[in-house]
């Protein structure tokens, strides 16, 4: 007898996250919506994650990689074996409300033209604080959570269009992914959600924010929030994303906005504010400058490959350059908030 396909495939990428998996998976067991499968992709963990999963969560489909394939590669491995009509991406350092999946599924019925759905993500440790309610974007390609670190007083309780969902917790249409492609594995970590989201936007897909799909996030529990590696990958991947998707005029203007951002981040570094301030506190101003230079060097080495990706994806683009540019007005984040807020 042929097994009926589930509506949703929930994919969790894990790397040495055994202490996090139990609470995350227990919250999925408590979902009031039951028509889903759970796929955990383990990126060569050495902390006993696989044996823990086999013993405690036999219902979970397990993909065991022999190497760490990063966020994009791990999620792609899960997507390739998934059977659902929709793909829910969930961080292993997140815990979901019991109506999380139900709210997302109900939203897909109301918004059939949407290929992406964003959750309302709150801080796990202080659930009155917003982690993000979708993503905002700066004109050089960097993105940040909408409402991050704001007190939750209901200001993001309306279902509405947002630019992109956060990769911490989101829902993608399988149909959209089949049309536009999966995560770019060259990015490895960070900016993966922005890359996929902008590609989907260029192909004409929308994103809807679903405030009833609540998630509690242990921010950066799986990676250092202000590490040199994160700073390097964010800057390198941002460059690749702009080259892949920005219309020519925006691409030529983006270095100006980056220079403005560096100026504000430089102030933040000296004043001990924002990610730049935290990075300098753990190293030095010169070491932070070295990270930026290394990111540009790596980005340049991958430039020819990135331009090739742009050319291959160009036939998918359905919106005009003006419409794309309008996203950076409608869903903009200020350089001050981006640079001086943690």
N, C-alpha and C positions, 0 to 999 in steps of 0.2 A: 504493500500500500504506500503510495506516494505521500511523503510528509508535506503538510501544508506550510507554505512559506509564512514566516512571521511578518508583521507589519513593520517592525523596527529591529534593527541590529544595533546593539549598544557595544561600542568598541572602546576598550581601555588599554592603553599602552603602559607597560610597567617596566621599570628598570630599578632593581634593588629597592622596591617599594613595599616589601612584605608588611611592615608596620601600618601601612596606609590601606592595604587592600581589604581587610576585614570590614571596616566601617563603611567603606565605599560599596562593597558588594552586598552587605547586609541591607543598606538603604535601597538597593535595587530589588531585593527580595520582598520589600514592603510596598512596592508600587501597586496602586489600585488598577492600573492598566497592565494586563498580563500577556498581551500578544507580542512578545519580544524575545530575542535571544541575546545572550551576553557572550562576547568574544574578548578574551584577554590575550594581548600580544606581549609576550615577555621577551625583552631585548637582552638576552644572555645574562640574566641576573645571577649573582653569586651568593645571595642571602637566603636561599631556600624558598623563594617565592613559588616556584613550580610545584614542589612537593606540598606546600601549604595549600595551594589551590586545588590540587588533586584530592587532598584529604578532606578539606572543609567545604569546597564548592564544586561538587561533581557535575552540577548542571551547566557549568561554564565551559564553553568551547575554548581550548587553549592552543595558541600558536606559539611554539617555542623557537625563537631565533638563536642562531649560534654566534651572532655578533650584535652589538648595539647599533640598530638601524635608525636611531633617532626618532623624533616625533612623526615626521612625515612618512618615513619608511615603515615604521611600525604600524601606523594607522592604515597605510596602503595595504599592508599584508592582511590586516583584519578586513578591510573592505573587499578584497579579492575573494575571501572565503565566505563573506556575508550572504544572507539570503533575504534580508528585509527590503521593503520598498523604500524605506528611509534609513539613513545612517545617523545614529546618535554618537557623537564623540564626547567622551567624558574623561577628565583627568583622574588619575588614581588618588590624588590628594583632595578629592571633592566628595561631598556627601549630598544626596539629593532628597528633596521633599517627596513625600509619597505620591503627590499628584504631578510630579515632574513630567513623566512620559504622557500621562493623560492630557495635560495642558498642551503639550506640543502636538499631539495627534489631533486634538480638537482644532488647533490653529491651522493645521494643514488642510482641513476640510473647509475652513472659512477663507483661506488664501491659497487657492490652487496655483496661482501664478508665481508664488514664492518658491524658491529653491533652497532658501536658507532661513533658519529660525534661531533666534538668540534667546538665551535664558536670562533670568534675573539672578545675578550671582552676588551673594553676600559674603562678608567675612565670617569664616567658621567660628573664630574665637570671640568676636563681638558682632552678633547678628543684627545689630542696628546700623552697621556700617556697610556701605555698598562697595563691593569689589569692582563690578562693572555691570552695565545694562546695555550691552552692545559696545561697538568700538567707534571712536572718532579718529580722524586722520589729519595730519599736518601736510603741508604742500611739498615736503620732500619725501613723503612716503611713510614716515613713522606713524604708528597708531598707538592709541591709549584707550583704556576703558572709559566709557561714558559714565560720569558720576563717581569715579574712583575716589574712595576715602570720604565721600559725603555721608552725612547722617541720613538714614533712610526715613523720610517723613512723608512718603507717598508720592514724591515728585516723579518717580518713574513707574507708576502703577498703571499707566495707560498702554494698551496694545497699539503699537505704531511702527512705521517703517524706520529702520536704522540702516546704517551703511553696511556693516558686517557683524557677524557673531564672533565672540571670543572662542578660541580653540579650547578653552577650559571645559566648556559645555555648550554644545550646539547640535542642531539637527540639519542634515543635508538630504536633499532629494537624490535618490539613486539615479533617477533620470537625468538630473542636472550633472552629476558626476560623470555619467557615461558620455554626456555631450562635451563637457569642458575639460575632463581629465581629473586625475587625483592630485594628491599633494606633491609638490616639487621636492624630491628627496635630496637634491643638492643643498637645500637650505639646512637640513639636519635638525636644527632647533631654532625657534623664534622666527616670527614673521610668516610662518606657514599658513596661518589662518588669514592673514592679510593677502598673501599671494593668491590663495585659492578664491577668496572672496572677491577680489578685484577682477580676477579672470571671469568669474561667474557674472559679475556686474556688467562687464564688457559684452558678455554673451546675452545680456538682456534679462537676467534673473534678478529678482528682488529679495530683500531680507526683511523679515518681520520679527519684532521684539515681542516676546510673550512673557508678561510679568508674573503670571501664575506658575510658570515653570521655574521654580526656585531651587537654587543650588547654594551650598555652603562650601566655601573654598579655603583651604589651608594654603594661603598664597606662598608660592615658591617653596613648598615643602619638599619637592623633588629636585630642586636646583637652587643654588645660591642666588638671591634676588639682585645682588649688586656685584657679581663676580666679573673678573676680567674676561672670562669666556663669554658670558652673556653680552657684555658690552661689545666685544669683537663681532659676535654673530649678528647682533641686532644691526650694527652699522654696515657690515658686509652685505647682509641679506636685504637691507633697505635699498642699497644701491642696485642690486640685481632686480628687485621688484620694480623700481622706477624704470629701469632700462627695458624691462619686459612689457610694461603696460602703459606708461605715460605717453600721451600724444607728444609730438615733437616739441611743440612750443612749451608745454609744461616741463618736459625733460630738460630743455635748455635753461628754463628759469629755476629749476629745483636747486642748483648750487647756491643761488642767492639766498633761498630760504634756509638751506643748510648752514650757510655762513652766519645768518641771524641766530639760528639755534645754537651754534657753537659759541657765539658771543654770550648768549644768555646762560648756557651751560658752564661757560668759563666763570661767570659771576657766581653761579651756583657752587662750583668747585671751591672757589675762594671763600664763600660764605657758609659752606657746609650744608647746602640745601640741594634737594633733589638727588637723582641717581648719581650725577657727576660728583656731588659733594660726598656721598657715601663711598664712591669708588676711590676718590682721592684720599679719604680718611684711612682706607685700608692699604693704600700704596703711596703714590705721590702724583703731583701734577704731570711730571715728565713721563711716568709710567702710563698714565691715562692717555697722554699724547701719543705714546708708542703704540697703544692699542688701536687708536684711530688710524695711524699710519699702516699698521699691519692689516687692518680691515680693508683699507683701500688697495693695498698690494694684492690681497687675496681676491678682491672683487675684480681687479684688472686682469688677473690671470684667468678668471672665468668669464671674461667679457664676451669673447667670441661665441662661446657656447650659449650664453644668455641671449645674445642677438639672434642666434639661430632659433631659439625658443620663441622669441617675439615674432619672427617671420612665419614660423609654423602655426602659431595661434592666430595670426592676423585674420584668416578667413572666418573665424568664430565671432569676431566683433560685430555687434549689431547696433551699438549706440554711437552717436557722434562724439567727436572730441569735445564739443561744447557741453554735451550732456555729462560726459565723464568729468570734465572740469567742474561742473556744477556740484558734484558730490563733495568737492573740497571746500565748497561754500556752505552747503546745507548741513554737512556733517563734520565741520571743521573743529579743530582743537587749537587753542592759542599756544604760541611758543612758550609763554610763561608757565602755563599749566603743564605742558609737556616736559619742560626742562627743570622746573623748580619744585614739582610735586613728586613725592615718592610713589 
